[in-house]
Amino acid sequence: MARPIPDIDLRDISKHEEIKPRETRSYFDLAVDSITSNRSSRNLIFGTFSGWFTGLTVIKVGKIAAFGLGGGVILLHFASELGYVNVNWDKVKEAVGRSQEWVDRVVNFVKKNSCFSVGFVGGFFFGIAST
């Protein structure tokens, strides 16, 4: 059934509501907000399924990724020893220093959302074991 047409004069629409721009937040922040506002049982179920899917994905992609990462590290080290590549260690230290901020965000998320976190870890191990 259709909604009734409201009795609004379109010439006076500016008096009724302001048109607000969409929020410019990332999908990650929106997902975190939706997780924190839900009930604990829903968080546990959502965490379990997302952990299970992540565990399956890690197992399926893990061998290929480990081979590529290990081979890449060996090739980069070999190229560095031969003088083809020069590593800027100051930039590496700067990038590692910024990673502490992400670790703090993850720790705060785990502390605030224990049901989701426990479900995710349990689901992750279920996903690894189910392959």
PETA-V937107 format. One record per residue. N is the residue number from 0. RES is the residue in one small letter. NEAR is the number of other C-alpha atoms within 12 Angstrom. D_CENTER is the distance of its C-alpha to the mean C-alpha in Angstrom with 1 decimal. Layout:
n = (N;N)
res = (RES;RES)
near = (NEAR;NEAR)
d_center = (D_CENTER;D_CENTER)
//
This chain:
n = (0;1;2;3;4;5;6;7;8;9;10;11;12;13;14;15;16;17;18;19;20;21;22;23;24;25;26;27;28;29;30;31;32;33;34;35;36;37;38;39;40;41;42;43;44;45;46;47;48;49;50;51;52;53;54;55;56;57;58;59;60;61;62;63;64;65;66;67;68;69;70;71;72;73;74;75;76;77;78;79;80;81;82;83;84;85;86;87;88;89;90;91;92;93;94;95;96;97;98;99;100;101;102;103;104;105;106;107;108;109;110;111;112;113;114;115;116;117;118;119;120;121;122;123;124;125;126;127;128;129;130)
res = (m;a;r;p;i;p;d;i;d;l;r;d;i;s;k;h;e;e;i;k;p;r;e;t;r;s;y;f;d;l;a;v;d;s;i;t;s;n;r;s;s;r;n;l;i;f;g;t;f;s;g;w;f;t;g;l;t;v;i;k;v;g;k;i;a;a;f;g;l;g;g;g;v;i;l;l;h;f;a;s;e;l;g;y;v;n;v;n;w;d;k;v;k;e;a;v;g;r;s;q;e;w;v;d;r;v;v;n;f;v;k;k;n;s;c;f;s;v;g;f;v;g;g;f;f;f;g;i;a;s;t)
near = (3;5;5;7;7;9;9;13;11;11;8;11;13;12;11;12;10;9;9;8;7;7;9;10;12;11;11;11;15;14;16;24;17;17;27;25;15;18;16;20;17;19;29;26;24;30;32;27;26;26;29;27;26;25;27;22;22;23;22;17;16;17;13;14;15;15;13;15;15;15;14;14;14;14;16;19;17;15;15;15;13;11;11;12;13;15;15;11;10;11;12;12;13;12;14;14;14;14;14;14;13;14;14;14;16;17;15;16;22;22;15;20;29;23;27;34;31;27;28;28;27;26;28;29;26;25;25;22;16;17;15)
d_center = (39.4;38.8;38.2;41.2;41.5;41.2;44.2;42.7;44.7;42.5;44.5;43.3;39.7;38.7;40.3;38.2;34.6;32.8;30.4;27.1;24.6;21.1;18.5;16.7;13.3;10.0;8.4;5.4;8.6;10.4;8.4;8.7;12.3;13.1;12.2;14.3;17.1;17.7;20.2;19.6;20.8;18.4;15.5;17.1;17.5;14.1;12.7;15.4;14.9;11.2;12.2;15.2;13.7;11.5;14.8;16.7;14.6;14.9;18.6;19.3;17.7;18.2;21.9;21.7;18.9;21.0;24.1;22.8;21.3;24.5;26.8;25.1;25.6;29.2;29.9;28.6;30.6;33.7;33.4;33.1;36.2;38.2;37.3;35.4;32.2;32.2;29.2;28.7;27.8;27.5;24.5;23.0;23.7;22.2;18.9;18.9;19.8;16.8;14.5;16.1;14.5;10.9;12.6;14.3;11.3;9.9;13.6;14.2;11.5;13.1;16.4;16.0;14.5;16.6;17.1;13.5;13.1;16.4;15.8;12.7;14.8;17.8;16.3;14.9;18.5;20.0;18.2;19.5;22.9;23.2;23.5)
//
